Amino acid sequence: FKIKTVTETNDTGMMKEVLERRFNHSWELPDIILVDGGKGQVNTAKEVLEDKGLSIPVVGLAKGEKRNKNEIVGERPDVKKKTLIKVRDEAHRFAVKYHKKLREKDFLN
């Protein structure tokens, strides 16, 4: 079996790549973009949108240094904070489940 090690991650770089790929398609545009993170992540999303000539509100949910709060960063959406937190948490749940499935598949091969 393979052992993969990650020594460094580039959160904003990965997010930039995902957003660039998303907006290279002619799919319907979202009404809002919710990012998991603070100023750095929000600014990265805004840079991609600006480069693409798009105007979509971007809001971030930052957990803070001790990861015990949910601070809204960026444009204040017309959406309840509780709803944003639920959406973010569901995205986390989905991503963790998917990555566990990939790791299990890779381990079995």
C-alpha positions in Angstrom: 0.0 0.0 0.0 1.0 3.6 -0.5 1.6 6.1 2.3 1.1 9.7 1.4 2.5 12.4 3.5 1.6 16.1 3.4 4.2 18.4 4.7 2.6 21.7 3.8 -0.8 22.9 2.6 -1.6 26.0 0.7 -5.2 26.8 1.7 -5.6 29.9 -0.4 -3.8 28.4 -3.4 -6.0 25.4 -3.5 -9.1 27.5 -3.1 -7.9 29.8 -5.9 -7.5 26.8 -8.2 -11.0 25.4 -7.4 -12.6 28.8 -8.0 -10.8 29.4 -11.3 -11.8 25.9 -12.5 -15.4 26.6 -11.4 -15.6 29.9 -13.2 -14.0 28.7 -16.4 -17.3 26.9 -17.1 -20.4 28.6 -18.4 -22.5 27.2 -15.6 -25.1 29.3 -13.7 -23.5 31.8 -11.3 -24.1 31.5 -7.6 -25.9 34.3 -5.7 -23.2 34.2 -3.0 -19.9 32.5 -2.2 -19.3 31.1 1.3 -15.7 30.3 2.2 -14.4 28.6 5.2 -11.9 31.1 6.5 -11.0 34.6 7.2 -9.6 37.6 5.4 -7.0 35.6 3.4 -9.6 33.2 2.0 -12.2 36.0 1.3 -9.6 38.1 -0.5 -8.4 35.2 -2.6 -12.0 34.5 -3.7 -12.5 38.2 -4.5 -9.3 38.2 -6.6 -10.5 35.3 -8.7 -13.9 37.0 -9.2 -12.2 40.2 -10.2 -9.9 38.5 -12.6 -13.0 36.8 -14.2 -14.9 40.1 -14.3 -17.6 38.8 -11.9 -19.5 40.5 -9.1 -20.7 38.0 -6.6 -20.8 38.6 -2.8 -18.2 36.7 -0.8 -18.6 35.9 2.9 -16.2 34.0 5.1 -16.7 32.2 8.4 -13.6 32.4 10.5 -13.3 30.2 13.6 -10.7 32.4 15.3 -7.4 31.4 16.9 -8.9 29.0 19.4 -11.4 27.7 16.9 -14.3 28.5 19.2 -16.2 31.3 17.5 -17.8 31.9 14.1 -16.9 35.4 12.9 -18.4 36.6 9.6 -15.7 38.2 7.4 -16.4 40.1 4.1 -19.7 41.2 2.8 -22.5 40.8 5.2 -25.0 38.6 3.5 -28.8 38.7 3.8 -28.6 35.3 5.3 -28.8 34.3 9.0 -25.4 33.5 10.6 -26.9 30.2 11.8 -27.7 29.2 8.2 -24.2 30.0 7.1 -22.8 27.8 9.9 -25.1 24.9 9.0 -24.0 25.1 5.3 -20.3 25.2 6.2 -20.7 22.3 8.6 -22.5 20.2 6.0 -19.8 21.0 3.5 -17.2 19.8 6.0 -19.2 16.6 6.7 -19.5 15.8 3.0 -15.8 16.5 2.3 -14.6 14.4 5.3 -16.9 11.5 4.2 -15.6 11.7 0.6 -11.9 11.8 1.6 -12.4 8.8 4.0 -13.9 6.9 1.1 -10.9 7.8 -1.2 -8.4 6.8 1.5 -10.2 3.5 2.1 -10.2 2.8 -1.7 -6.5 3.7 -2.0 -5.7 1.5 1.0 -7.5 -1.5 -0.4 -5.6 -1.2 -3.8 
